[in-house]
Amino acid sequence: MKKSMKLLLVLIAIVLLAGCNNSKPEVKDNNTATTVLPVVKDSEPIIVEERSISPPNLETEQGVREYLVGEWVCEMEYMSNIVANMTIHENLDVELSFYDSFTNKLVADYEGDIVFRRMYRDEEDAPDIISLELNKEPYIECDYYFFHRTIYDGKRAMSLFFAGLENSAFDIFTGDNGLEYTMGEVVFEQVTGEVTKAKLRKNDKFYAVFWGHGVHYESIWMDDVEWTPREEHYNPNYPVPMIVHENEEKESVLYNVDQDNKFDILGDDMFKGEIYYVETDEKGIIVELISASRKMFLEESSEEYLSEIEEMIYFIIEDIDEIQENLADGMSILFTGETTTIDGEECFEVALGTDHDEVFVREIHYAVNISTEQVYEYNVLNDVWEEK
């Protein structure tokens, strides 16, 4: 009996031990609970596909068609808060809308198509006129000269010059619905991703067309050109901006501006498409910038001023016998506009000598104070100016 009881107890113990081996208690550690987050990688740069440096061949009608297709935007900086959006489709259908950038409200919208025309070109040549035929009065047909301007900052810039006698759809920029004032030129831009290959011009002086500011207005996009001033009554077939300068490679370069003189260089409002005179240092940084028209005005004013000064000086020295005798003996007089300071007064220098065409040999130096009409002669031995 006792043996039977022992055997039963052994069997029970075996069963209990087997159950313990198959059962694993659940352990909860509230202090070490961990949430696994997805790995966040650094943002990868956006890759913009670089397009061909040059636009399509604009010497053909097909090239002009390919060039125009896309979405174009026109913002008249410093002139109007109206912005124009123009979408041109492959079949040359066009959608043109204007909205107020302040209120973000639509001002006007049109639909229509583009028709190519030729004013000064043959039928087999590329068109020089783009006619916008819109669906609303009074802009049923508006003619514009088409002109590719440049590539800059991943964008194309083109100008449309008003070429007709009828109303222009772009007069809305001025708020004028009459014919008293018509927008002669509007500049549209299209984002294309095109990248220019032009290089900085270093330690150089040249003319260039301004197209936009860089980041923080510390740099500017400039397209260098060969520019020649035109006569006041110059009357070409095409609008002057289309032919006033030569520019085979229509590509702009981003130039940094001398930071020490940034406000002097960029202090005035700059308008897209305007020509400027530029000077750069050995690093290609702009150290001087002035509107080409302003520069020409100052130079012409300076020449006119010096011409008047020269006449006054000749009048004053007529009373100096020594000078008149030397001139009578065959010596020549040279006036360059150079000045010197004598007794705190600015005087203009005049030289007598021999003119050998290619070189002028200065022999006697004079200075004239046009305010007091005092004439001085330079004493070379004593290095002083002496009154005559």
JOCOR-V442074 format. One line per field, one symbol per residue. psi: psi as a letter, one per 30 degrees, with the letter a starting at -180 (. if undefined). burial: + if it has 16 or more other C-alpha atoms within 10 Angstrom, else -. A space follows every 50 residues. Layout:
psi: ???
burial: ???
This chain:
psi: eeeeeeeeeeeeeeeeeeeeefkjkkkkjffgkkkjlkkjlkkkkkjkkk lkeklljgfleeeeeeefkakkkkkikgelgkkkkkkkleggkkkklklj fefhkkelkllalkkklkeglleflkkfkkjjjlgklghekkkkkkjkel kkhglkklkjkkgafalkfgffefgjfagekkjekkjkkkjfgkklgllk jkhlklklkkfllakghglkkkjkljkkkllegkilelkeffgflkjeji klkjklkjffgefeegelkkkkfkklkkklaffgkkfkkkkeeeeeeeee eeeeeeeeeeeeeeeefffjeeeeeeefgfllkkkffkllkkhgkkkkkk kkakjhdfkkjkekklkkjfefgkkkkkjeefhlkkk.
burial: -------------------------------------------------- --+++--+--+--++++++-++++++----+++++++++--++++++++- --------++++++-++--------+++++++++----++++++++++++ +++++++++++++---+++++++---+----++-++++++++++++---+ +-----+++++++-----+++++++-+--------------+-++-+--+ ++++++++---+--++---+-++-++++++---+++++++++-------- --------++--+--++-----+-------+++++-+---------++++ ++++-------+-+++++++----++++------+---
